[in-house]
Amino acid sequence: MFQEAAEAPARIREQLALNAGPLSALAERLRTSPPKAVVTLARGSSDNAATFARYLIETRLGVVTASTPPSVSSVYAAAPDMSGMLCLAISQSGRSPDLLAGAKAAREAGALVVALVNDAASPLGEMAEVTIPLAAGPELSVAATKSFLAALSALTQLVALWLQDAPLLAALERLPGQLDEAWAADWTAAETRLHDAQDLYVLGRGVGFGVAQEAALKFKETCGLHAEALSAAEVRHGPMALVGAAFPVLAFAQDDESRAGVEAVIQTCLEQGAEVIQVGGEPRTGVIDLPAPAAHPVVQPILYALSFYRMACQLAVARGFDPDRPPHLKKVTETR
């Protein structure tokens, strides 16, 4: 896991160059015939990337985006009308039976199915009308890292080209170098605080929420640590009752319209006696503030995720777990 996460900057540099042509062609197609809606199809870490896609597409392009549960097709054999829609199927392996069933049903229901898949020669890659390789290279660790990051960068490149967003395209050019900085960031303070933790919330909002979901998943998967991802808005609706001295909070705050809301929740957590670990936002007394490179707000969560992966690997080992061999899990989850 550690070695594969460390490869992400180089892999994403190659990916951005490799996919510039195919994604430009897809973006031109989407501008010419705009989809009436976007649906995402994914599981696990890829579904966390789909959360990032939902916020990115809705806030930047104004196109309604929603996740379609694979079980609608694989279990219930239902076929909702998807004519005129774009279906983004995101997968590391491209082999899970429920994703294949969902992609097949979406295409038959009239959607343009685009696969963002690490194994472009997989059944999902062959089934899709357009296949965009994540180009992360072989990923042997059960815990996905570089393929998740590659999904985020590919989604960002698609939206930047679709929107012809010059600042975001420029931010993508800087992304590989900033990922090198993110990998070198020292998050030891978080590792020390969470060494003996039992439970925590991971908070995010907007494009940062998918990375909060991914962090919570990796805490469970690799560190044996019960973590729940919540929107910084949603945590106020009941879950805040658990926050206190023995219940730490990890909060991600990118520099966009959502930042003020995240910072307000951080302050509430502090007032309830919780220890807060913060990534992004204004440093404040009483908070463990983790370093992160300055970047475009859409790119910031990608950088946060890579720094998090390094810390999670080290935390897993410190807590006595092997991050490459999580109990009861395997690389390809054959959900039906």
N, C-alpha and C positions, 0 to 999 in steps of 0.2 A: 504493500500500500504506500509506504513512504517513498520508495523508488519511483513508483508510477505517478504519484502526485508531483514529484519533482520534475518529471518529464513534461508537465503541462505547458510551460511557457514555449518550449521548442515545438511541441506538437501543434499548439494553436497558431504559432507563427506560420507553420507549413499549411495548416488548414485554411487560414484566411487567404493565402495566395492561391491554393488549389481551388477553392470554391468561389472565388471572385467572379469568374465567368458564368458558371452555372447559376449562381444566385442572382447575378445581374439579369440573366435571361428570365428567371422565374419572377423577379421583381417587375420586370417590364410586362410580363404576362398578367400579373396581378393588378398593375396599374391600368392596363387596357381593359381587363374584365374583372373589376373588383368583386371579391366574394361578398355575399350578403351576411356571412358570419364565418367564424373560424371555430373549429372543434379540435381539441387535442386528445391524443390517445396514447397513454403511457402508464407504466407502473413504477413503483419504487423511486429511486433517484431520478429517473427520467420524468416521472410525474411531478417531482419538485421543479425540474427544469420547465415543465409545462406551466406551472404556476407563474414562473418568471415570464414566460411567453404571454400568458393571459394579461398580466399587468402592462407589459411592454406594448403589446398590440392595441389594447384598449386605450391606453393613455396617449400613445404616439399616433396611432392611425385611426382611432375612433371606431374600430370594427368590433362588434360584440364577439367575445371569445369565451368558450366554456369547455370544460372537460367532459368527454363522453365516457362513461364506465364501460370497459371492455365486456363486462358480463351481460350488458344489454344484448350483445350479439352472441357471445360464446355460451351463455347459460340460458337466456330467455329466447334466443333466436328471433329477436325483434329487429326491425329494420326501419328506423325513423328516416323520414325524407331528408336528405342532405343535398338536394339539388342546388347548385349555385354556391356551395360552401367549400371552404378550404379545410382539409383534415391534415393536421400535423401529427404524424406518428413518430414518436421519439423512443429509441431503444438502443441499448448497448449491443445486445446479441442479435436482435431481429428474429428471434426464434420462439418466443413465448406463444403458445397456441392461442391464448385469448386475444393477444394483440393482433395476431394474424387474422383471426376471425373478425375482429373489429375493423381492421383495415379493409378486408375483403368486402364486408357489409357496407362500409362507407363508400367504397368505389362503386359498388353496385347500386347504391342509393343516390348516386349523382355527384358525390364530392370529388374534388381534385385532391388525391391523396399524395402527400409529400412525406417521404420517409427521411428522417434525420437519424442515421444509424451508423454505428461504428463499423459493422461488418456489411459493407455495401453489397456483397454477394450473398447475403443471407436471404431466406424466404421473404422477409419483409421488404428488403431492398429490391428484390425481383418483382414483388407484387405491386409496389407503388408506381404511380405514373411518373413521378419525379423522385429521384434518390439523391440526397445530399450526404456524402460521407462525412462522418465526424472526424475521421482521420486521426484518432487518438492513439492508434497502434494497439498491439495486443494488451489486454488488461486481464491479468491473472488473479489479482486479489479479488475476493468475494465483494469487498466494499468498493463500489465504483468511486473514482476520483476524477481522473483526467477525462473520462468520457462524459461525466456530468459537466465539467468546465467547458469541454468542447461543444456540448449541446448549447450552453449559454452563449458562447461566442458565435456559433452558427446562427442561432436565433437573432442575436443582435445584428449580425451582418445582414441577414435577410431583411430585417425591419429598416435598417439604415439605408439599404439600397432601394427598398420599396418606397420609402419616404423621400429618398434622395437628400438625406440629412447630412450635410457636409460636416458639422461639428462631431456628430456621432461616428462618421466614417474616419475622421481624423483621430478620434479617441481609440478606435479599433487599431489604427496603425501603431499607436503607442502601447497597446495592451500587452504584447509579449514582454516588452521591457519592464513594464510595471508589474507583471506577474513575477518576474525575477525578484523585484523588490519585495513583493508580498511574500514570496517563499522565504526570504531572509528575515522577515519580521519576527521579533522576539515576543512570543505570547506566553512565556514562562509563568507570568503572573496568573494567567487563567488556569494553567495546568496545576499550579500550586493550590489555588483556591478550590478546584473541583476534585482534587485527589480523593477526598473522603466524602464527597457529596453523595446523596442518595436520590435526590429529585431536583429538577430545575425547570424553569420555563426558558424557552428561546423565543425572543420577540423580534418581529420585523414588520415592515409595512410596505405596500406597493411592490416595486420590483425586488426589494430586499426580502420579501416574505418567503419566496421560494428557497432562498439560501438559509433562512431560519428553519424551514421544514427539513432541509437537507442536513443541517447541523444536528437537529433533534434526532433524526434517523441515525446518523453516524454515532452519536452518543450511545444510543441503545445498542446498535449493531456491533460496535467495536470496543466500547468502554464499559459495558454492563451498567450503564447509568440511565435511569429513567428520566427522559426529557420529553417535554411536550412543546410543540411549536404553536404559537398563538400570534394573531395579528395584534399589534400594539393598541388597536381600537377594541378588539374583541376581548382582550384580557380584563377589561373593566366590567364586563357583563358576567360576573360570577367568579371566574377563575382567580381574581385578585384576592379572594378570601383566603387563599392558601399562602400568599406571599408574606414572608416574615424572616426572622433571624436565621432559621434553619432551611430556608428555601431560596437559594440564589437565583439570579436572573442574568441571562446573557442577552444583550440587546444589540441589534444591528441597525444603524441609522445612516442612510445615504443622504447626500446633500440635495434633496429635492423637496417638493411640497409636503412630503410625509414626515420630514425630520422633526418639526415642532411637536407633532403628536407623539412621536416616539420619546422625545426628550421629556415631555410632560408626564408620560407614564413612568419613565425612569425616576423622576422626582417623587412620584407617588410611592413607588417601591422603596425608595430610600426612607421616606417618612414612616413606612410600615416596618422599618428595621431590617430590610433585606440587604444582602450584599449584591451589588450590581456590577457586572462586567460589561463594559461598553466598547463597541467598535464603531467609529465615526461619531459625528456630533461634537458638541463643545465639551472639553474636559471640565469636570466639576469635582468639588471636594467630596470625598467619601466613595468615589466610583473608581473601580479598576479600569483604567483607560488603556486599551490595546492599540499599538501603532498600526497604521494603514497608509498606503500611498494616497496622495491627493489625485483625484481622477474625475472624469465625467460621471455624473450620478448613475447613469445606466451601467457603467463599467464597474463602479465601486463594489457592488455585491459579488462580482466575479472574483475580484481581488480578495475580498473578505473570505470567500469560500476556500481559496488556496491556502491562505494563512491558517484558517481553521483546520484544514486537513492535516497540516504538519503538527499542530498542537494536539489534535485528536489521536494521531499515531503515538505520540509521546505519552499522552495521558493514558491510553490503553495499556501500554507496556508498564507504566508506573503503577497502574491498578491491578496488574497481574494477568492481563488478557493478551491474547495473540490477535492483533487486528487483521491478520490475513486468514484466520480460521475462526470466524464467529461460530458459536455453537448453533446447531440445527439449521444452518444455512448453506446454500450452494450457489454457484455463479449464475446459472441460468435457472430462473424460477418458472417452472412449467405450469402456471395457473391455467385453469380451463373455465 
